[in-house]
Amino acid sequence: MAANKEIPYKIYLEESEMPRQWYNVRADMKNKPAPLLNPETLKPMTFDELRPVFCDELVKQELDDTDAYIDIPEEIQKFYKMYRPSPLVRAYCLEEKLQTPAKIYYKFEGNNTSGSHKLNSAIAQAYYAKQQGLKGVTTETGAGQWGTALSMACSYFGLDCQVYMVKVSYEQKPFRREVMRTYGAKVTPSPSDTTAVGRKILAEHPGTGGSLGCAISEAVEAATSQEGYRYVLGSVLSQVLLHQTVIGLETKTAMDKYGIVPDMIIGCAGGGSNLGGLISPFVGEMLRGERNYDIIAVEPASCPSLTRGKFVYDFCDTGHVCPLAKMYTLGSEFIPSPNHAGGLRYHGMSSILSQLYHDGYMTARSVEQTAVFEAAEQFARVEGILPAPESSHAIRVAIDEALKCKETGEEKTILFGLTGTGYFDMVAYEKYNNGQMTDYIPTDADLQAGFDRIPKFPGNEI
């Protein structure tokens, strides 16, 4: 970096500096993520076995462990330019408020109508569905960011979009639901009585608020029972993390431009798409022995898959219609409490991130909901952005680490992902402001009930 070169509040890249390829971190991983397994044969899922569920090109991306870079189709690049590159922001005001010697940066992904990073993968998956000549797609959504993003992408390409929205979020976030409907999507609260698996879950868990695992089961059943439809997913799968690497690639380019090297990279973790997208280029350097970073995944204490889960093969969904994935999991039938970080209410974690965590390339922390909203309001008051509850998990730990620097005098550079805005999460903010928000931490007995239902077969012992 040039001497005394001042770093602006917001670093924007030129269009010419935007990534033209996605980065596939699996190519640099010595220990590859374990393959998806067919639950009937317990053998790795093949291209032909995955084709009835996913688009052909997405299956190829899902199974690709060797190509480090995959070209971004020109039409997707053109769409990205409507809202990308997104800014890398120096949180000067937060630094001053905390009186910390730390330098804090955040990559802001909320500058599009969907309000989050989810559009990066939604447009890619809709594009491949359109290229394949499909009629439409089905999906699940938790807080609604993914469903909103997919409904926008499908509208752009003229595809039908059917969204199964976790019931508690459907009820808490009606305006997010209406944005989806505005873009032409059909939105169904999950679990519902419109699918066989939904009816089964309702019979076993009457009155449940649902989970992402429930909604995934319904969306997969809906896709496989309609001709010309495929299922698409907003997180967890390797193909989704691949598309989200535009976040990390832009971040790294912007930081390199000003000679900034982060000591610590922090992201919220539910299924893993935003964290994986942010850290992939940096992890690649670690895997190649070029540089080290302190990477922290932050998850809700109410759904602690990394910090309290088991690293085993488990179903990706509650209804057991999906393949088995080796990941940190709480058990596919674990249904979290109806906390407000709806996008983080998933029982498992991306196989890529699970393997990286298992191999020691990152650490994980769980945080309680009231502490998360305390950090969210503190951030909003000084940085001028109302953050999504999911993103606020990363903000919580970023503030905690900045305060540690204040105590020790260390001038660390902290980077975190601000994945989206919280303007559709006002019910949650209202509960926090009214003192009605409570913290829930599952007991060991609660978790054991989920662990007991993890599939048991040779080599998959807990």
ZIHUVEN-V859830 format. One record per residue. N is the residue number from 1. RES is the residue in three letters. PSI is psi as a letter, one per 20 degrees, with the letter a starting at -180 (999 if undefined). OMEGA is omega as a letter, one per 30 degrees, with the letter a starting at -180 (NA if undefined). Layout:
n=N res=RES psi=PSI omega=OMEGA
n=N res=RES psi=PSI omega=OMEGA
This chain:
n=1 res=MET psi=p omega=l
n=2 res=ALA psi=q omega=a
n=3 res=ALA psi=p omega=l
n=4 res=ASN psi=j omega=l
n=5 res=LYS psi=o omega=a
n=6 res=GLU psi=p omega=l
n=7 res=ILE psi=p omega=a
n=8 res=PRO psi=r omega=l
n=9 res=TYR psi=g omega=a
n=10 res=LYS psi=p omega=l
n=11 res=ILE psi=o omega=l
n=12 res=TYR psi=p omega=l
n=13 res=LEU psi=q omega=l
n=14 res=GLU psi=q omega=l
n=15 res=GLU psi=h omega=a
n=16 res=SER psi=i omega=a
n=17 res=GLU psi=i omega=l
n=18 res=MET psi=q omega=l
n=19 res=PRO psi=q omega=l
n=20 res=ARG psi=i omega=l
n=21 res=GLN psi=q omega=l
n=22 res=TRP psi=q omega=l
n=23 res=TYR psi=p omega=a
n=24 res=ASN psi=n omega=a
n=25 res=VAL psi=h omega=a
n=26 res=ARG psi=h omega=a
n=27 res=ALA psi=h omega=a
n=28 res=ASP psi=i omega=a
n=29 res=MET psi=p omega=l
n=30 res=LYS psi=g omega=l
n=31 res=ASN psi=n omega=a
n=32 res=LYS psi=q omega=l
n=33 res=PRO psi=q omega=l
n=34 res=ALA psi=q omega=a
n=35 res=PRO psi=q omega=l
n=36 res=LEU psi=q omega=a
n=37 res=LEU psi=q omega=l
n=38 res=ASN psi=p omega=a
n=39 res=PRO psi=i omega=l
n=40 res=GLU psi=g omega=a
n=41 res=THR psi=i omega=a
n=42 res=LEU psi=k omega=l
n=43 res=LYS psi=q omega=a
n=44 res=PRO psi=p omega=l
n=45 res=MET psi=p omega=l
n=46 res=THR psi=r omega=l
n=47 res=PHE psi=g omega=a
n=48 res=ASP psi=h omega=l
n=49 res=GLU psi=h omega=a
n=50 res=LEU psi=i omega=a
n=51 res=ARG psi=h omega=a
n=52 res=PRO psi=i omega=a
n=53 res=VAL psi=g omega=a
n=54 res=PHE psi=r omega=l
n=55 res=CYS psi=q omega=a
n=56 res=ASP psi=g omega=a
n=57 res=GLU psi=h omega=l
n=58 res=LEU psi=h omega=l
n=59 res=VAL psi=g omega=l
n=60 res=LYS psi=g omega=l
n=61 res=GLN psi=h omega=a
n=62 res=GLU psi=h omega=a
n=63 res=LEU psi=i omega=a
n=64 res=ASP psi=o omega=l
n=65 res=ASP psi=j omega=a
n=66 res=THR psi=h omega=a
n=67 res=ASP psi=o omega=a
n=68 res=ALA psi=h omega=a
n=69 res=TYR psi=p omega=a
n=70 res=ILE psi=p omega=a
n=71 res=ASP psi=p omega=l
n=72 res=ILE psi=o omega=a
n=73 res=PRO psi=q omega=a
n=74 res=GLU psi=h omega=a
n=75 res=GLU psi=h omega=l
n=76 res=ILE psi=g omega=l
n=77 res=GLN psi=g omega=l
n=78 res=LYS psi=g omega=l
n=79 res=PHE psi=g omega=l
n=80 res=TYR psi=h omega=a
n=81 res=LYS psi=i omega=l
n=82 res=MET psi=h omega=a
n=83 res=TYR psi=i omega=l
n=84 res=ARG psi=q omega=f
n=85 res=PRO psi=q omega=l
n=86 res=SER psi=q omega=a
n=87 res=PRO psi=q omega=l
n=88 res=LEU psi=o omega=a
n=89 res=VAL psi=p omega=l
n=90 res=ARG psi=p omega=a
n=91 res=ALA psi=m omega=a
n=92 res=TYR psi=g omega=a
n=93 res=CYS psi=h omega=l
n=94 res=LEU psi=g omega=l
n=95 res=GLU psi=g omega=a
n=96 res=GLU psi=g omega=a
n=97 res=LYS psi=h omega=a
n=98 res=LEU psi=i omega=a
n=99 res=GLN psi=l omega=a
n=100 res=THR psi=q omega=l
n=101 res=PRO psi=i omega=l
n=102 res=ALA psi=q omega=l
n=103 res=LYS psi=p omega=a
n=104 res=ILE psi=p omega=l
n=105 res=TYR psi=q omega=l
n=106 res=TYR psi=q omega=l
n=107 res=LYS psi=o omega=a
n=108 res=PHE psi=o omega=a
n=109 res=GLU psi=j omega=a
n=110 res=GLY psi=j omega=a
n=111 res=ASN psi=l omega=l
n=112 res=ASN psi=r omega=a
n=113 res=THR psi=h omega=l
n=114 res=SER psi=i omega=l
n=115 res=GLY psi=j omega=a
n=116 res=SER psi=r omega=l
n=117 res=HIS psi=i omega=a
n=118 res=LYS psi=h omega=a
n=119 res=LEU psi=h omega=a
n=120 res=ASN psi=h omega=l
n=121 res=SER psi=h omega=a
n=122 res=ALA psi=g omega=a
n=123 res=ILE psi=h omega=l
n=124 res=ALA psi=g omega=a
n=125 res=GLN psi=h omega=l
n=126 res=ALA psi=h omega=l
n=127 res=TYR psi=g omega=a
n=128 res=TYR psi=h omega=l
n=129 res=ALA psi=g omega=l
n=130 res=LYS psi=g omega=l
n=131 res=GLN psi=h omega=a
n=132 res=GLN psi=i omega=l
n=133 res=GLY psi=k omega=a
n=134 res=LEU psi=r omega=l
n=135 res=LYS psi=h omega=a
n=136 res=GLY psi=a omega=a
n=137 res=VAL psi=q omega=l
n=138 res=THR psi=q omega=l
n=139 res=THR psi=r omega=l
n=140 res=GLU psi=r omega=l
n=141 res=THR psi=q omega=l
n=142 res=GLY psi=e omega=l
n=143 res=ALA psi=h omega=l
n=144 res=GLY psi=i omega=l
n=145 res=GLN psi=g omega=a
n=146 res=TRP psi=g omega=l
n=147 res=GLY psi=h omega=l
n=148 res=THR psi=g omega=a
n=149 res=ALA psi=g omega=a
n=150 res=LEU psi=h omega=l
n=151 res=SER psi=h omega=l
n=152 res=MET psi=g omega=a
n=153 res=ALA psi=g omega=l
n=154 res=CYS psi=h omega=l
n=155 res=SER psi=g omega=a
n=156 res=TYR psi=h omega=a
n=157 res=PHE psi=j omega=l
n=158 res=GLY psi=k omega=l
n=159 res=LEU psi=q omega=l
n=160 res=ASP psi=q omega=a
n=161 res=CYS psi=p omega=l
n=162 res=GLN psi=p omega=a
n=163 res=VAL psi=p omega=l
n=164 res=TYR psi=o omega=a
n=165 res=MET psi=p omega=l
n=166 res=VAL psi=p omega=a
n=167 res=LYS psi=g omega=a
n=168 res=VAL psi=h omega=l
n=169 res=SER psi=h omega=l
n=170 res=TYR psi=h omega=a
n=171 res=GLU psi=h omega=a
n=172 res=GLN psi=h omega=a
n=173 res=LYS psi=m omega=a
n=174 res=PRO psi=h omega=a
n=175 res=PHE psi=h omega=l
n=176 res=ARG psi=g omega=l
n=177 res=ARG psi=g omega=a
n=178 res=GLU psi=h omega=l
n=179 res=VAL psi=g omega=l
n=180 res=MET psi=g omega=a
n=181 res=ARG psi=h omega=l
n=182 res=THR psi=h omega=l
n=183 res=TYR psi=j omega=l
n=184 res=GLY psi=j omega=a
n=185 res=ALA psi=q omega=l
n=186 res=LYS psi=p omega=a
n=187 res=VAL psi=p omega=a
n=188 res=THR psi=p omega=l
n=189 res=PRO psi=p omega=a
n=190 res=SER psi=p omega=g
n=191 res=PRO psi=q omega=a
n=192 res=SER psi=r omega=l
n=193 res=ASP psi=j omega=a
n=194 res=THR psi=i omega=l
n=195 res=THR psi=q omega=l
n=196 res=ALA psi=g omega=a
n=197 res=VAL psi=h omega=l
n=198 res=GLY psi=g omega=l
n=199 res=ARG psi=h omega=l
n=200 res=LYS psi=g omega=a
n=201 res=ILE psi=g omega=l
n=202 res=LEU psi=h omega=l
n=203 res=ALA psi=h omega=a
n=204 res=GLU psi=h omega=a
n=205 res=HIS psi=m omega=a
n=206 res=PRO psi=p omega=l
n=207 res=GLY psi=j omega=a
n=208 res=THR psi=q omega=l
n=209 res=GLY psi=i omega=l
n=210 res=GLY psi=r omega=l
n=211 res=SER psi=r omega=l
n=212 res=LEU psi=h omega=l
n=213 res=GLY psi=h omega=l
n=214 res=CYS psi=g omega=a
n=215 res=ALA psi=h omega=l
n=216 res=ILE psi=g omega=a
n=217 res=SER psi=g omega=a
n=218 res=GLU psi=g omega=a
n=219 res=ALA psi=h omega=l
n=220 res=VAL psi=g omega=l
n=221 res=GLU psi=g omega=a
n=222 res=ALA psi=h omega=a
n=223 res=ALA psi=g omega=a
n=224 res=THR psi=i omega=l
n=225 res=SER psi=j omega=l
n=226 res=GLN psi=p omega=l
n=227 res=GLU psi=p omega=l
n=228 res=GLY psi=j omega=l
n=229 res=TYR psi=q omega=l
n=230 res=ARG psi=r omega=l
n=231 res=TYR psi=p omega=l
n=232 res=VAL psi=q omega=a
n=233 res=LEU psi=q omega=a
n=234 res=GLY psi=i omega=a
n=235 res=SER psi=a omega=l
n=236 res=VAL psi=g omega=a
n=237 res=LEU psi=q omega=a
n=238 res=SER psi=h omega=l
n=239 res=GLN psi=h omega=a
n=240 res=VAL psi=g omega=l
n=241 res=LEU psi=h omega=l
n=242 res=LEU psi=g omega=a
n=243 res=HIS psi=h omega=a
n=244 res=GLN psi=i omega=l
n=245 res=THR psi=i omega=l
n=246 res=VAL psi=h omega=l
n=247 res=ILE psi=g omega=a
n=248 res=GLY psi=h omega=l
n=249 res=LEU psi=g omega=l
n=250 res=GLU psi=g omega=a
n=251 res=THR psi=g omega=a
n=252 res=LYS psi=g omega=l
n=253 res=THR psi=g omega=a
n=254 res=ALA psi=g omega=l
n=255 res=MET psi=g omega=l
n=256 res=ASP psi=h omega=a
n=257 res=LYS psi=h omega=a
n=258 res=TYR psi=j omega=l
n=259 res=GLY psi=k omega=a
n=260 res=ILE psi=p omega=l
n=261 res=VAL psi=o omega=l
n=262 res=PRO psi=p omega=l
n=263 res=ASP psi=h omega=a
n=264 res=MET psi=p omega=l
n=265 res=ILE psi=p omega=a
n=266 res=ILE psi=p omega=l
n=267 res=GLY psi=q omega=l
n=268 res=CYS psi=q omega=a
n=269 res=ALA psi=o omega=l
n=270 res=GLY psi=f omega=l
n=271 res=GLY psi=h omega=l
n=272 res=GLY psi=j omega=a
n=273 res=SER psi=g omega=a
n=274 res=ASN psi=g omega=l
n=275 res=LEU psi=g omega=l
n=276 res=GLY psi=g omega=l
n=277 res=GLY psi=h omega=a
n=278 res=LEU psi=g omega=a
n=279 res=ILE psi=i omega=a
n=280 res=SER psi=g omega=a
n=281 res=PRO psi=h omega=l
n=282 res=PHE psi=g omega=l
n=283 res=VAL psi=h omega=l
n=284 res=GLY psi=g omega=l
n=285 res=GLU psi=g omega=l
n=286 res=MET psi=g omega=a
n=287 res=LEU psi=h omega=l
n=288 res=ARG psi=j omega=l
n=289 res=GLY psi=k omega=a
n=290 res=GLU psi=h omega=a
n=291 res=ARG psi=q omega=l
n=292 res=ASN psi=q omega=l
n=293 res=TYR psi=q omega=l
n=294 res=ASP psi=o omega=a
n=295 res=ILE psi=p omega=a
n=296 res=ILE psi=p omega=l
n=297 res=ALA psi=p omega=a
n=298 res=VAL psi=p omega=a
n=299 res=GLU psi=r omega=l
n=300 res=PRO psi=q omega=l
n=301 res=ALA psi=h omega=a
n=302 res=SER psi=i omega=a
n=303 res=CYS psi=m omega=a
n=304 res=PRO psi=m omega=a
n=305 res=SER psi=g omega=a
n=306 res=LEU psi=g omega=a
n=307 res=THR psi=h omega=a
n=308 res=ARG psi=j omega=a
n=309 res=GLY psi=a omega=l
n=310 res=LYS psi=q omega=a
n=311 res=PHE psi=n omega=a
n=312 res=VAL psi=r omega=l
n=313 res=TYR psi=p omega=l
n=314 res=ASP psi=r omega=l
n=315 res=PHE psi=q omega=l
n=316 res=CYS psi=i omega=a
n=317 res=ASP psi=r omega=a
n=318 res=THR psi=h omega=a
n=319 res=GLY psi=i omega=l
n=320 res=HIS psi=l omega=l
n=321 res=VAL psi=i omega=a
n=322 res=CYS psi=r omega=l
n=323 res=PRO psi=r omega=l
n=324 res=LEU psi=p omega=l
n=325 res=ALA psi=q omega=l
n=326 res=LYS psi=o omega=a
n=327 res=MET psi=r omega=l
n=328 res=TYR psi=p omega=a
n=329 res=THR psi=q omega=l
n=330 res=LEU psi=j omega=a
n=331 res=GLY psi=p omega=a
n=332 res=SER psi=i omega=a
n=333 res=GLU psi=j omega=l
n=334 res=PHE psi=p omega=l
n=335 res=ILE psi=o omega=a
n=336 res=PRO psi=r omega=l
n=337 res=SER psi=q omega=a
n=338 res=PRO psi=m omega=l
n=339 res=ASN psi=r omega=a
n=340 res=HIS psi=i omega=l
n=341 res=ALA psi=m omega=a
n=342 res=GLY psi=h omega=a
n=343 res=GLY psi=i omega=a
n=344 res=LEU psi=j omega=a
n=345 res=ARG psi=l omega=l
n=346 res=TYR psi=q omega=a
n=347 res=HIS psi=i omega=a
n=348 res=GLY psi=a omega=a
n=349 res=MET psi=q omega=l
n=350 res=SER psi=p omega=l
n=351 res=SER psi=h omega=l
n=352 res=ILE psi=g omega=a
n=353 res=LEU psi=h omega=l
n=354 res=SER psi=g omega=l
n=355 res=GLN psi=g omega=l
n=356 res=LEU psi=g omega=l
n=357 res=TYR psi=g omega=a
n=358 res=HIS psi=h omega=a
n=359 res=ASP psi=j omega=l
n=360 res=GLY psi=j omega=l
n=361 res=TYR psi=i omega=l
n=362 res=MET psi=r omega=l
n=363 res=THR psi=r omega=a
n=364 res=ALA psi=q omega=l
n=365 res=ARG psi=q omega=l
n=366 res=SER psi=q omega=a
n=367 res=VAL psi=q omega=a
n=368 res=GLU psi=q omega=a
n=369 res=GLN psi=g omega=a
n=370 res=THR psi=h omega=l
n=371 res=ALA psi=h omega=l
n=372 res=VAL psi=g omega=a
n=373 res=PHE psi=h omega=l
n=374 res=GLU psi=g omega=l
n=375 res=ALA psi=h omega=l
n=376 res=ALA psi=g omega=a
n=377 res=GLU psi=h omega=l
n=378 res=GLN psi=g omega=l
n=379 res=PHE psi=g omega=a
n=380 res=ALA psi=h omega=a
n=381 res=ARG psi=h omega=a
n=382 res=VAL psi=h omega=a
n=383 res=GLU psi=i omega=l
n=384 res=GLY psi=j omega=l
n=385 res=ILE psi=p omega=l
n=386 res=LEU psi=o omega=a
n=387 res=PRO psi=q omega=l
n=388 res=ALA psi=q omega=l
n=389 res=PRO psi=h omega=l
n=390 res=GLU psi=g omega=a
n=391 res=SER psi=h omega=a
n=392 res=SER psi=i omega=l
n=393 res=HIS psi=g omega=l
n=394 res=ALA psi=h omega=l
n=395 res=ILE psi=g omega=a
n=396 res=ARG psi=g omega=a
n=397 res=VAL psi=h omega=l
n=398 res=ALA psi=g omega=l
n=399 res=ILE psi=g omega=l
n=400 res=ASP psi=g omega=a
n=401 res=GLU psi=h omega=l
n=402 res=ALA psi=h omega=l
n=403 res=LEU psi=h omega=l
n=404 res=LYS psi=h omega=l
n=405 res=CYS psi=h omega=l
n=406 res=LYS psi=h omega=a
n=407 res=GLU psi=h omega=a
n=408 res=THR psi=i omega=a
n=409 res=GLY psi=j omega=l
n=410 res=GLU psi=p omega=l
n=411 res=GLU psi=m omega=a
n=412 res=LYS psi=q omega=l
n=413 res=THR psi=o omega=a
n=414 res=ILE psi=p omega=l
n=415 res=LEU psi=p omega=l
n=416 res=PHE psi=q omega=l
n=417 res=GLY psi=p omega=l
n=418 res=LEU psi=n omega=a
n=419 res=THR psi=i omega=a
n=420 res=GLY psi=r omega=a
n=421 res=THR psi=r omega=a
n=422 res=GLY psi=k omega=a
n=423 res=TYR psi=i omega=l
n=424 res=PHE psi=j omega=a
n=425 res=ASP psi=k omega=a
n=426 res=MET psi=h omega=l
n=427 res=VAL psi=g omega=l
n=428 res=ALA psi=g omega=l
n=429 res=TYR psi=h omega=l
n=430 res=GLU psi=g omega=l
n=431 res=LYS psi=h omega=l
n=432 res=TYR psi=g omega=a
n=433 res=ASN psi=h omega=l
n=434 res=ASN psi=j omega=a
n=435 res=GLY psi=k omega=a
n=436 res=GLN psi=i omega=a
n=437 res=MET psi=p omega=l
n=438 res=THR psi=r omega=l
n=439 res=ASP psi=q omega=l
n=440 res=TYR psi=p omega=l
n=441 res=ILE psi=o omega=a
n=442 res=PRO psi=q omega=l
n=443 res=THR psi=r omega=l
n=444 res=ASP psi=h omega=l
n=445 res=ALA psi=g omega=l
n=446 res=ASP psi=g omega=a
n=447 res=LEU psi=h omega=a
n=448 res=GLN psi=h omega=l
n=449 res=ALA psi=h omega=l
n=450 res=GLY psi=g omega=a
n=451 res=PHE psi=h omega=a
n=452 res=ASP psi=h omega=a
n=453 res=ARG psi=j omega=l
n=454 res=ILE psi=p omega=a
n=455 res=PRO psi=p omega=a
n=456 res=LYS psi=o omega=l
n=457 res=PHE psi=r omega=a
n=458 res=PRO psi=p omega=l
n=459 res=GLY psi=i omega=a
n=460 res=ASN psi=k omega=a
n=461 res=GLU psi=q omega=l
n=462 res=ILE psi=999 omega=NA
